Amino acid sequence: MAQNQIEKINSEQLVEEHADYLFQFAMSKIRNRDLALDFVQETMLVSLEKIEQFEGRSSLRTWMTTILNRKIIDYWRKEKRTQGTVDISDNENSTFTANANFIPKDPHQLSEEAEKRSILEICIDKLPDNWREIVHAKYYDEKNGEEISKEFRITSSNFWVIIHRAKAQLRDCMDKKYLS
């Protein structure tokens, strides 16, 4: 990233522009408010410490989301190794930890899912800039096609072509990365 761009980024700007999104992302993965807040705080600190390593090949939000996602993956891997579980439910598919956090009986599934999401983020980073931003607007920001078309100044049909092609490219990338 260019030095003058790095100098323009400060902690207040990072928090203001990205904290809410990162918190929602973390909550969707771990569903524990305190842990989600901890992960977002750690992500902010790492982002500020490593901002000079940001190459600008993706949006800053994507880069920070990848950092956050890797922290969550590491957490689930550690939980898988160390977490004792007690089955206190009639439902054979649910297990609760001693501190009452719900986890599936097979923590490997969580680790595998988190790994897939991490690979997906890597694949999204490889999309052309415009496609990546459109995919983020649709799937992460949950905007509708009409809003996105106006924002990016493209036709509705062009929007859908981009989404279709991006999905195909992501599918190919996921297959190559995940199956290898």
N, C-alpha and C positions, 0 to 999 in steps of 0.2 A: 504494500500500500504506500502511496506517495507520502513523504514526510509531512507535507503541509496538510494533508487530509487527516493524518494521525493526530497532529497537534490540535485540530478542530474538535476532536472527539474527547469528551470529558466524562467523568463519572455521572454527573447529573443528567447529561444527555442520554447516556446508556440506560440509566434507570428509567427516565421519563419515556423513552421511545420503545423500550423492549421488555421491561420488567413484567408488566401485566401479561403480555403474550407468553413469555417464558414460564410464568407461574401457571397459566392455564395449560400449557404444554406439559409441565411437570405433574400437575394434578391429574391430567388424563392418563398418565403412566403409572403413578403410584398411589393416588387417592389418599394421601396423608398430608394435611395442610402444613404441619410443622416441617416434615421432610422436604416438601415441595419448596417452602420458603428457604430452607437451608441450601438446597441445590441451586436455587436461583441466585442466592447470595454468593455461593462459591463460583457460579458461572460468571457473575459480574466481576468478581475479583480476578479470576483467571483471564477474562476478556481484557480487562484493563492492563494486567501484567504482560499479556502476550499480544497486545494490539499491533505491535510492529511486525508480528508474524502473519497478520491478516493480509492476504495477497490480493484481495478484491475480486477473486474469481467467482464469488457468490455475493449475495447481499450480506451485510453485517449481521442481520437477524438470522439468516441461515447458518452462518458460521457459529454464532452464539448458541443456536439451537443444537447444533452438532456437538458442541462442548457439553451442553446440558444433557443431551441424550447419552453421551458416553459416561458421564457421571452416574446416571441412572442405571445404565447397564452394569457398571462396576458395582454399584450398590446391590443389584439383584444377584450378581455372581457371588458376592460376599455373603449375602443372606442365604443363598443356596448351600454354601459350605458350612455356615455357622448356626443357622436358625433351627432351634428345636421347635417342633410343632405338636400341638395337642388337638385331637379331633373332639370338638365339643358340640358338634352339630348332628342333627338327624339326616341332613343332606349329605349324601356320600361324595359329592363333588366339592365340598367346602371344608376348609381347615382354618383354624384360627391360631395365631401365635400366642404365646403366654401374655403378651401385652395387648391382646384383643385386636390385632390387625388381621384382616382377612387376607389370606393368600391361597392360591390353588394348591391342591395336593401335590402337584408336580411343579416345583419351582423351575425345573428345566424349561418348561413351556414359557415362563416369563422371561428367562434369560434368552431363549431362542427368539421370542417376539421382539425383545429389545434389540437384539442383534440385527434382526430383519429391518427394524426401523432405522438403525444406524446405517445400514447398507443403503436403505432407501434415501436417506439424507445425502449420502455420498453420490448416489446416482442422480439425485435432483441437482446437486452442485454441478454435474456434468452437462446438464441441459443448456442450450443457448440462453443467454441472459433474458431475453424477452419471454421465452417459454417458461423459464424458471419463475419469473415474477408472476406470470399468469397462473401457473400451477399453484403457487403460494396464495395468490389472491382467491382462487377458487376453493382450495382444499384446507388451507390453514386459516385464512381470514374469513372463509365461508361467504364470499360475495357471490352474487348471481351473475350469470353470463352477460346480462344487459349492463350492469354496473362495470364489469371488467372491460367490456367492449368500449364503453365510453372512456374509461380511465386510460386505456392503452390506445385509444383512437384506431380501433380495428372494427371490421364488420362482424356481425354475429356469426356468419358462416366461417369467417377466418378464425374467430375464437374457437369454434368447435373443431376445426381442422387442427389447430395448434394443440388443443386438449387431446384429441385422438392420437396425434403423432407423438406428443410427450408421453402419453400412457404407453404407447408401443415401445418407445425408446427406454422408458423406465422398466418395463417388463423384461426387455432384452438384457438390460444392465443388471437387474436383480437376478435373473437366471444365471448369468455369467458369474457374478460376484458370490451369490449365495450357494450355488451348486459347486463352486470350485473349492 
